[in-house]
Every structure is written in C-alpha cells, then in structure tokens.
Amino acid sequence: MSAAALKTETKDIVIDEVLPHAPETVWKVLTNAQLIARWLMKPTGFEAVEGTAFTFQTTPGGNWDGVIHCRVLEVVAGRRLVYAWKGGHERNTGYGAPLDTVVTWSLTPVEAGTRIQLIHAGFVMPRNESAYSVMSGGWKKVVRQLDEISGESS
C-alpha cells in the first residue's frame, strides 16, 4: 500500500466566539445535564468527571440506531471539557456513517465575558463528509443556544 493510500484526510469543526457571560456561568451550562438537554441534546449518564461514559440520542438512519456514545476524556473545572463522540454504523454511507471524533470545549475569561472555543476534531473524509457539513452548521446553532441559556442562568 502506498503512503498516499495510508494517509487519511481529516477535518475539524472550529467555532471561536466571545459570550457576554462569566466563565462560571458558561461552565455551569456546559456541564449540567438538565441544561445540556436545552442547548444540545438530552444526555444519558453525563457527569463532568473523567472516564464517565454517556450517550446522546439523535435521529436513527439506515443501520445506525442514532445513539452517540461519548466518554469524558478531560475536565479542567471552569476551563476545559473534552469528550469522545462516536456513532454511526459501518454499513452506512452518508448520514450515520461511522464517526469517531473528539469534542473539546475551552473557556477563557476575557474582558467582555468568556471566549469559548469548540473544536470537534477527527472527521475522516470522504466517509464523514455528510456529518461534517451538517454538524458545521449545527454546532453554530448549538453555541448560540448555549449563549441564550447562559444569559438565563447568570
């Protein structure tokens, strides 16, 4: 097999915005299961504790049951939350194709509030092209909703 055939192209979704809320408020909205259900999806089994496995349920498609399997990989209270995000089925192409990615939320206090950076990394192309394009727009909406919920919670 050639080196080119072994090299897989991956893409990351990156969103970087400043929200007009205190870092403690944004952290609470990012790590409270009841609040996560309001801006993303209802998590089952989520706790902001390294090693915790949890799931999200989304719309099934093809051979995929719609379950997103996650595991908390890193927690730095008030600053950073990282979790694995896996789903899909090997027999699916397009929607529901196998996905093995990592979501990283980073919070930095700034004068105007909190700089929030979301990186959803590891979309394998072309297999994850559908998920990448849908989620690129989806995460922008999610961050807007997170901003709204943070405004209610401050």
C-alpha positions in Angstrom: 0.0 0.0 0.0 1.4 3.4 -0.9 2.0 6.2 1.7 -0.8 8.2 0.0 -3.3 5.4 0.5 -2.4 5.2 4.2 -2.8 8.9 4.7 -6.4 9.8 5.6 -7.6 13.3 5.4 -9.4 14.6 8.5 -11.3 17.8 9.1 -12.2 19.6 12.3 -15.0 22.0 13.0 -13.8 25.0 14.9 -16.0 27.7 16.5 -14.4 30.6 18.4 -16.7 33.2 20.0 -16.9 35.6 22.9 -20.0 35.2 25.0 -21.1 38.1 27.3 -21.3 35.8 30.4 -19.0 35.0 33.3 -16.9 31.8 32.8 -18.6 30.2 35.8 -22.0 30.7 34.2 -20.9 29.2 30.8 -19.2 26.3 32.6 -22.4 25.5 34.5 -24.4 25.5 31.3 -21.7 23.3 29.6 -21.6 20.7 32.4 -25.2 20.5 33.9 -27.1 17.6 32.3 -30.5 19.4 32.5 -29.1 22.5 30.9 -27.2 20.5 28.2 -30.6 19.0 27.2 -31.8 22.5 26.4 -28.9 23.6 24.1 -27.7 20.3 22.6 -29.5 17.0 23.3 -30.6 15.2 26.4 -27.5 13.3 27.7 -28.0 10.0 29.5 -25.4 9.3 32.2 -23.4 12.6 31.8 -21.2 13.8 34.6 -18.3 16.2 34.2 -15.9 13.5 35.6 -13.1 12.0 33.6 -13.9 8.5 32.4 -17.7 8.9 32.6 -19.5 7.2 29.7 -22.7 8.8 28.5 -24.9 8.9 25.4 -27.0 11.2 23.3 -29.9 10.0 21.2 -30.4 11.6 17.7 -32.4 10.6 14.6 -31.6 7.0 13.6 -30.6 6.4 9.9 -30.0 3.2 7.9 -28.3 0.6 10.1 -27.5 3.2 12.8 -29.7 3.4 15.9 -29.0 7.2 16.4 -27.0 6.7 19.6 -23.9 8.8 20.1 -21.5 7.1 22.5 -19.4 9.6 24.5 -16.8 9.4 27.2 -15.4 12.3 29.2 -11.7 12.4 28.5 -10.6 15.5 30.3 -12.1 18.0 32.8 -10.3 21.2 34.0 -13.0 22.8 36.1 -14.2 26.1 34.6 -11.7 25.9 31.7 -11.8 22.8 29.6 -14.1 19.8 28.9 -13.2 17.1 26.4 -15.2 14.1 25.4 -15.1 11.3 22.7 -18.1 11.4 20.3 -18.7 8.1 18.4 -21.6 6.9 16.4 -22.8 5.5 13.1 -22.7 2.1 11.6 -20.1 0.6 9.2 -22.8 -0.3 6.7 -24.0 3.3 6.4 -22.7 5.8 3.9 -23.6 9.5 4.2 -25.9 10.0 7.3 -25.0 7.6 10.0 -21.6 6.6 8.6 -19.1 5.6 11.4 -17.8 8.6 13.3 -15.0 8.5 15.9 -14.3 12.1 16.9 -13.4 14.3 19.9 -15.2 17.4 21.1 -13.2 20.0 23.1 -14.7 23.0 24.8 -12.2 25.6 26.1 -13.2 28.6 28.1 -11.0 31.7 28.6 -12.1 34.7 30.7 -11.9 37.9 28.7 -13.0 41.5 29.5 -16.2 41.1 27.6 -17.1 37.8 29.3 -15.9 34.3 28.1 -14.1 33.3 25.0 -15.5 29.9 24.1 -13.7 27.7 21.6 -15.3 24.5 20.4 -13.2 22.0 18.3 -15.0 18.9 17.0 -12.0 17.0 15.6 -11.4 13.9 13.6 -14.0 13.8 10.7 -12.5 11.3 8.2 -13.0 12.4 4.6 -14.8 11.5 2.5 -16.6 9.0 4.8 -17.7 11.7 7.3 -18.5 14.4 4.7 -22.2 14.3 5.5 -21.7 14.6 9.3 -19.1 17.3 8.8 -21.3 19.5 6.7 -24.4 19.1 8.8 -22.6 19.5 12.1 -20.6 22.5 10.9 -23.9 24.5 10.8 -25.4 22.6 13.7 -22.6 23.5 16.2 -23.0 27.2 15.3 -26.7 27.0 16.3 -25.7 25.0 19.4 -23.3 27.7 20.5 -26.0 30.4 20.0 -28.4 28.3 22.2 -25.7 27.9 24.8 -25.3 31.7 24.8 -29.0 32.1 25.3 -29.2 29.6 28.2 -26.1 31.2 29.8 -28.0 34.5 29.7 -30.9 33.0 31.5 -28.6 31.3 34.1 -26.5 34.3 35.0 
